[in-house]
Amino acid sequence: MGRKIGGIDSLVSGWRAERNWKESLMGNRFEVAVGAGTMRSSSGSAVSFPHRWTPEGVTVEADFTGGHLLHLAAAGCVLNDVYREAAAVGIELNGVRVSAAGEFDTSARTSTGISYSVEVSSAVSPDELDRLLAVVDQVAEIPRAIRAGAIVGRIT
């Protein structure tokens, strides 16, 4: 019986070594960007989606991996909330671009955190934009859920 377990362990070790090698080739940083209005991406690889707050929709620049999708959820939420909160206080936006990135600890399989930046095109003052972005940072639902450590479970 020990040999069978050893055989499985060898197979798993070989799979992990191959996966770790592939991860080292791909890098460990997962960067995404979303844009709307005048800050939509013109990249041929960007994907467009309809958007509640803009008639031309949003563009998304992201690979389809778990890390990218996690960061995309945060970036997309922030972009949406910039539009929502701006509308609530009467700020007109020409465009918004949110970039998010982070890394993963491959041995623990956990995120090392997500950082994001927001670019806004608007005629309002920098102080008004700073106040708007401070509100968004407090109310954006996905970043708040990630910060709080939301419970995620598989239904069996």
Legacy VTK file of the C-alpha trace (Angstrom):
# vtk DataFile Version 3.0
C-alpha trace
ASCII
DATASET POLYDATA
POINTS 156 float
0.000 0.000 0.000
2.911 2.366 0.733
4.144 1.962 -2.825
0.781 3.008 -4.281
0.747 6.121 -2.108
4.362 6.736 -3.108
3.366 6.413 -6.758
0.547 8.934 -6.307
2.881 11.226 -4.338
5.422 11.042 -7.165
2.750 11.861 -9.699
1.501 14.794 -7.607
5.076 16.015 -7.017
5.761 15.875 -10.757
2.534 17.757 -11.490
3.384 20.428 -8.899
6.917 20.805 -10.262
5.592 21.219 -13.807
2.931 23.703 -12.619
5.505 25.679 -10.606
7.752 25.804 -13.656
4.875 27.111 -15.801
3.973 29.687 -13.112
7.545 30.923 -13.007
7.423 31.452 -16.768
4.124 33.335 -16.569
5.111 35.512 -13.621
3.200 36.050 -10.455
1.716 39.518 -11.044
-1.862 39.740 -12.238
-2.699 43.106 -13.817
-6.058 44.241 -15.207
-7.583 47.479 -16.462
-11.127 48.667 -17.132
-12.047 51.858 -18.940
-15.130 53.835 -19.865
-15.931 57.039 -21.723
-12.864 58.816 -23.075
-10.669 56.336 -21.216
-11.853 53.190 -22.988
-9.001 51.028 -24.226
-8.109 51.092 -27.902
-6.138 47.851 -27.619
-7.196 45.145 -30.040
-7.134 42.639 -27.184
-9.577 44.611 -24.997
-13.081 43.203 -24.640
-16.134 45.490 -24.573
-19.146 45.042 -22.331
-22.379 46.994 -21.960
-22.313 49.380 -19.020
-25.146 50.820 -17.001
-23.483 54.217 -16.635
-22.122 54.846 -20.164
-23.746 54.421 -23.585
-20.584 53.061 -25.267
-19.856 50.481 -22.560
-16.614 49.544 -20.849
-13.437 47.928 -22.084
-11.699 45.204 -20.129
-8.050 44.246 -20.415
-7.450 41.012 -18.499
-6.340 37.449 -18.978
-8.725 34.697 -17.929
-7.104 33.351 -14.769
-8.416 33.292 -11.231
-5.974 36.000 -10.138
-6.935 38.271 -13.014
-10.653 37.725 -12.399
-10.311 38.553 -8.705
-8.544 41.804 -9.553
-11.026 42.509 -12.351
-13.906 42.228 -9.887
-12.297 44.878 -7.691
-11.432 47.182 -10.619
-14.854 46.846 -12.243
-16.620 47.573 -8.983
-14.525 50.689 -8.380
-15.202 51.950 -11.922
-18.954 51.418 -11.512
-18.968 53.124 -8.140
-17.040 56.143 -9.459
-19.881 56.650 -11.949
-22.610 55.953 -9.376
-21.187 58.243 -6.703
-20.388 60.987 -9.229
-23.989 60.935 -10.464
-25.237 61.157 -6.869
-23.387 64.464 -6.309
-23.818 65.859 -9.828
-20.254 65.393 -11.104
-20.071 64.874 -14.852
-17.444 62.370 -15.956
-15.858 62.205 -19.390
-13.997 58.967 -18.696
-12.682 56.655 -15.998
-9.923 54.059 -16.056
-9.181 51.728 -13.144
-6.103 49.513 -13.057
-5.719 46.797 -10.438
-2.878 44.396 -9.749
-1.515 42.045 -7.153
0.430 38.890 -6.613
-0.159 35.493 -5.056
1.953 33.532 -2.619
2.156 30.299 -4.605
3.194 28.181 -1.631
0.226 29.302 0.511
-2.060 29.879 -2.497
-3.205 33.213 -1.102
-3.361 36.743 -2.421
-0.692 39.114 -1.171
-3.152 41.966 -1.671
-4.645 44.099 -4.412
-3.697 47.657 -5.256
-5.643 49.827 -7.643
-5.360 53.235 -9.246
-8.077 55.429 -10.707
-7.744 57.962 -13.511
-10.675 60.312 -14.038
-11.356 62.775 -16.843
-13.703 65.494 -15.607
-13.985 69.278 -15.544
-14.298 69.360 -11.733
-11.438 70.390 -9.461
-8.801 67.930 -8.241
-10.139 68.431 -4.689
-13.639 67.369 -5.767
-12.200 64.309 -7.511
-10.179 63.428 -4.405
-13.353 63.609 -2.283
-15.235 61.477 -4.813
-12.511 58.807 -4.879
-12.312 58.764 -1.069
-16.046 58.019 -0.922
-15.704 55.316 -3.594
-12.846 53.692 -1.656
-15.155 53.436 1.367
-18.308 52.205 -0.382
-17.090 49.960 -3.237
-18.702 46.626 -2.421
-16.199 44.165 -3.909
-13.107 45.755 -2.327
-15.024 45.908 0.972
-15.921 42.204 0.739
-12.320 41.268 -0.049
-11.003 43.420 2.819
-13.468 41.783 5.216
-12.539 38.270 4.120
-15.815 37.065 2.654
-16.711 33.429 3.195
-16.728 31.396 -0.018
-17.847 27.775 -0.048
-18.713 25.033 -2.484
-22.253 23.682 -2.345
-22.285 19.888 -2.329
LINES 1 157
156 0 1 2 3 4 5 6 7 8 9 10 11 12 13 14 15 16 17 18 19 20 21 22 23 24 25 26 27 28 29 30 31 32 33 34 35 36 37 38 39 40 41 42 43 44 45 46 47 48 49 50 51 52 53 54 55 56 57 58 59 60 61 62 63 64 65 66 67 68 69 70 71 72 73 74 75 76 77 78 79 80 81 82 83 84 85 86 87 88 89 90 91 92 93 94 95 96 97 98 99 100 101 102 103 104 105 106 107 108 109 110 111 112 113 114 115 116 117 118 119 120 121 122 123 124 125 126 127 128 129 130 131 132 133 134 135 136 137 138 139 140 141 142 143 144 145 146 147 148 149 150 151 152 153 154 155
